[in-house]
Amino acid sequence: MYLINDDLALVQTVDFFTPVVDDPFTFGQIAAANSLSDIYAMGGKPISALSIVGFPEKGDPAILEQIIRGGLDKMKEANCAVIGGHSIRNDDIQFGYAVTGLIDPQIEVRKAGTQVEHVIAQLKGSLAKIPADAVASMVIAYEPVWAIGTGEVASPDDAQEMAAAIRAHISGVAGGEAGAALRILYGGSVKGDNIASIMAERDVDGALVGGASLDAGQFAAICRYRELASGSGKTGR
């Protein structure tokens, strides 16, 4: 991963292999999809590719043409531009792509399991010039960037993990009383059907409500979560 800025990074992968099906066009499609899948697996968006070809010196050019057409068909479907490539003479047919994609670095942080360390580092920078005695009256809102527009959904356990880490850090730098007094909000797809489980977490003091606040029914359910959850045995803050 090559960091362009705090919100954008470049990722690259390469993959090629020998035919796994008899039809050359289909093989080209499979090879392209396989090359693209590495970018998608990282949560990225493919933007460009270079084709990689190994082909026998006396091979039938019509077969190679169909392989390439199949690959281009799949690349077009993914809106990924094929901007060049390289071919070599080889005893066996081989085909694939080197793919370049764009990714939000926060997603890679999440996949690497270092999201707590990442957020605490941000927190240290944000609190660098704030007096310790002022921290107790602060409200800190956490919303996982990796869950915004990615299809990944944060769980109550995710919210608790980060809230606990934030509280522990504040307790360490400003004292236990400041850590206990600090109010920590969780934001990220908060809705009427998950607010109770989020608020049941020990270190989550409130919610940062986004899109659901525009829906009167959803927002009412969020505001009334204690009443609606009273029969579930959950006791949130």
N, C-alpha and C positions, 0 to 999 in steps of 0.2 A: 504494500500500500504506500503510495506517494501522496503526502499531504499537500494539497494546493492551498487551502486555508482551513479555518476552524470548522467550516461546514461542508467541505468538499475534498474528496481524495480520489486519486487515480489507482485503479487496480488492473492487473494484467494476468492472463493465464494462457497456457498453450496445451493443446491436446490433439493427438492424431493417432490413427490406428489402421489396421488392415480391415478389409470388408467383413462384415458380419451377416450380410444378406447377399443374395445373388443379383438383385436388381440394382444397377449402378446409380440411378437417380435416387432411389430410396436410401442407399448407402450414403450418398452425399448429404441427404437430409438428416440422417441419424448422426453423422459425424459433426455436422454444424450444430445440431441441438445439443450434443454432448459437450462441445466446446463452449457454447453459450451457458450451459447449466452451471459451470463453475462460477461465472459472474453472478448469476441469479442466486446461487447458494450463499454468496457473501452479502446478499441484499442489494446488489448493485444493478446498474442499468448499462447494458452493452452499447457502445457508441461506434466502434470501428473494429475491423478484423483484417488480418493478413492470412491468406490461404497457404497451406503447406501441403505439397504434393510429392509423393514418391511413385514413379511409374516406370514399368519396364521399357527398355529401349525399343523393343519390337511389339509393344502393346498396341491394341487397337485404339486410335485416337477418339473414335466415336464413344468408347466406354468412358474415357476421361472426360469428354465433353458432358456426358450425362451426369457423371459424379459432380462436376463443377456446377452444373445447372441445379442439381438437387441441393447442393450447399447454398447457392445463391437464393434459392426459393425460401429456405428456412431463415436465412439471414435477413431477407426482405421482410418476412413475417415479424421478425424481432426488431425491425427498424434499425438494423446494425449495418453500417456501410462497409463493404469490402473494398479496401483502398489499395490492395496490391497482394503480393504473395511471392512464394519461391518454390521452385520445383527441382527435383534431382532425379537422376536415373537410378532405379532401384529394382531388384529382382521381384519384389512383392509390391503390390499396390498399397499405398498408404495415403491417407487424406485426413485433414483436420484444419484447425485454425488457431492462430494466436489472437486472442480477443482482448480489447481494451475496454474498460468500463468506468463509470463514475459511481461513487458510493458516498454516503454520509458516514464520516468517521465514527460517529456515535454508535452506529450499528456494529461496526467492527469491535468497538470497545465492549459492547454487550456480548457479542459472540465469544470474545476472548475471556469473558468472566471478570473483567477489571473495571466494571462500572462504578463500584463503590470507591475505589482508589481514584478514579477519574473525577467523580463528583466532589470528593473531599479536597482534591487539589484545586478545583474551581472555587470551593468554599473558602479555602485558605486565602486565595487571592482576593476574593470579595470582602473578607473580613480584615484584611491586612491593616487598614487604617481606622478601624472602628474600635473605640475603647471597650474593654472587657465589660465594664459596668453597664454599657448600653446594649449589650447583646441580649440580656434577659428579656428586654421588651420587644425584641424583634419577632417578626413572622417570616418564616422561610417556606417558600412553596417549591415543591419538587415535581417536575413533569418529565418523564423519560422521553428524550428526543428519539430514541430508537423505536418507540412505539407510534410515532406520528407518521401516518400515511404509509406504514410498512406492512400492515396486516398483522403485526405482532401485537398482542394484548398483554398489558401488565396485569399481574395477579395481585391480590391483597398481600401475599407473601413478598412480592417484589416491592410493594409500597412500604411494608414494615421493615424490610432489609435496609432500605435506603434511609428511612426516617430514623431508625435506631442508630445507624452509622453517623448521621448528622448530629443527633442528640449527644452521642458519645464523644464526638469531636468537640462540640461546644462545651461539654462538661470538662473536657481535658484542658481546653485553653482559657475558659472563662469561669470555671468552677461548677460544682454540682448543682448549686442553686440556680445558676443561669441556665444550665442544661435542662433542668426540670421545668423552669418557667417558660422556656422557649416554646413558641407555637409553631408546629410543623404541619403544612397543608400538602395534600397529595392531589395532583391534577393529571388527567389522562383518561379519557373515555369514562368519566364518572357519570353514572346513570342511576335511575331509580331502582334498577334491579341488582346493582352491585354496591351501592353506597353503604348498606348496613355491614357487609363483610369487610369493606375497607375501613370503616370507622370502628369496627371491633378490634382492629389492630392496636396494640398497646401504645405505640409511639406516634400514631397518626391523630392529630388534633382537629383536623378539618379538611375540607375539600375545596379545590380550585375548579369550579364548574365552567366548562366552555360551551360547546354546542347544545348541551342539554338545557342550558338556561334559556334557550330560545323556544323551547317546547314547554308550554304551561303545565301540561300533565306530568312530564318528566321532572320539571323543576319542583313542582309541588310534592312529588313522591320523594325527591331528595330532601326537601325541607322537613318532611314528615317521617323520615326514616325511622326515628325512635318509636313513634306510634305504630307504624306499619310492621316493624320488626319485633314488637313487644311480645308476640307469641312465639318467637323463634328461640328465645333464650339468649340472644346475643345482647351484649351490653357495650355499646360504643361510648365514645366521649361526647 
